[in-house]
Amino acid sequence: MLIALLDAVDLFRQRFMQEKLSKNMLEFSDVEHFALQVLCGGYDEEGTPIPSEIGREMSENFAEILIDEYQDTNKAQDMLFTAISRDNLFRVGDVKQSIYGFRQAMPEIFISLKESYPLYDREKDNYPAKIILGNNFRSRKGVTDIINFIFN
């Protein structure tokens, strides 16, 4: 029974894609997944994308890749950024500002990265590293107290 259901879902997926392509109508997620097919040549044992030849060529065009609001990326976008980078990603985000769950944003990607990197140490010049931007106008005690109260 389960096999029949999976086959039916796969057949629907194929026919739906054929219909979209016949009408030149793709969804944003379709474009993401087509880009992954072009830029990723496979995945390592941890699921990290291995760039394809095209992905490697494209990565040579970027000295740095700067991404703001990284807390609102999804897994496909994270994999695309990885596929076109050469350890030259600079990500900025604030998990408390994640608002795109309805678009499959995965703030846990940003949290995992943040937890995996050591604090940047100017004396050691260590990379990858995290820099906590805690001193700005939005981080004053009066602002953070009310925000933390609301989120609690």
N, C-alpha and C positions, 0 to 999 in steps of 0.2 A: 504494500500500500504506500509506504513512504517513498519507495523508488519511483512509483507512478506519479506521485505528487511532485517530486523533484524534477522528473522528466517534463511534466506539464509546465512547471514554472520556467524551466530552461527553454522550452519551445516558445512560450509566451515572450520571454526576454528576447529571443532571436527574432521573432516576427515583429515585435514592437520596434526593435532597432532597425529592421529592414524598412518598416513603415516610416520611421523618422528620417532615415537616410533618403528614401525616395522623395520625401517632401523637403529635403534640405533643412530639417528642423532638429537641432540637437539641443539637449539640455546642458547646463554648465558642467554637471558631473560627467556627462558623456565626453566632453572635451578634455576634462581632467584625466579620465581613464585612457583616452586615445593618446594623450601626451605621455602618460606613464608607459604605454606600450612602445612608444617611439624612444623615450629617453632612458628606459630601464632595460638592461639586458638580463635581468634575473635578480635574485635576492640571496643574501648570505644566510647562514644558519640562524641568525637573530632576526631575520626579516628585513634587514637594511637593504635598500636597493643598490644593486651594482650597476653603475652607469653603462649604457650601451655605447657603441662607438660614437653615435650622434650626441649622446649626453656628454661624453668626454670632450668632443669637439666644441660643443656649446659652452662647457665650463671654462674653456680657454678664453672666452670673450669677457669674463667677469673677474676683475681684480678683487672685488668685494661684492657680496650680496647682502643688502641691508633690508631687514623685514621688520616693520612695526606691527603692533597688535598681534603678536605671534600666538597669544592665548586663544585667538579665534581661528586658527588654522585647523584643518582636518587632516586625517591620516594621508589621504591622497596628495594634498598640498605639501605636507611635510616630506613625503617621499619624492615629490618633484623637486623641491628645493635641494634635497640631499643628492639627487641624481645629477644636478647641474652645478654642484659646488665642489670645491677642492679644499675643504676645511677653511673656507673663507666666508662663512655665514655669520652675520651679526644679527641677533634676534633681540627684539625689545617687546616686553609685554607686562601686563598686570592682570593676574587671574581674576581679581575682583571686578575687572571691567569686561569680563567675557560675556557677550550678549548674543552670540550667534549659535546657540544650541540647536535652533531650528534648521540651521544649515550644516549640521553635523560637526560644528566646531568641537574640538577635543582639548580643553584646557589642560588635561592631564599630560599631554605631550610637552607643553611648556613647563609644567611642574616637574616632570621627570628630568628634563634637561637641566632645569635650575638646580635640582637636588644632586645631579650627577657631576656638576662642575665645581671645582674648588673656587674659593674667592680669589679674584685677581690680586696678585702681589707684585707691586711695582719693582721690588728688589729682585724678584725671580723672573719677572716677565713671562709668566706661565700661561699657556694656552692649550686647549680651550679653558676659559675661566668665566666666572660670572662677576658682574659689577652690580651692586645694589644701589639704585638711584633713590636713596631715601631722603635726600635733602632738596626738596623743591616746594613750590607753593602749595601743591596738593597734599604734601606730607606734614603740614603743620599740625600740631597736636589738636587744635580745635576742629580741623577738617577730618582728621583720621578718627577722632573719638566719635563723632556723629556717624561717620560711614561705618565704622566697626559696630556701633550700636544698632544701626539699621540691619546690617548683614547678620548680626547675631540673632 
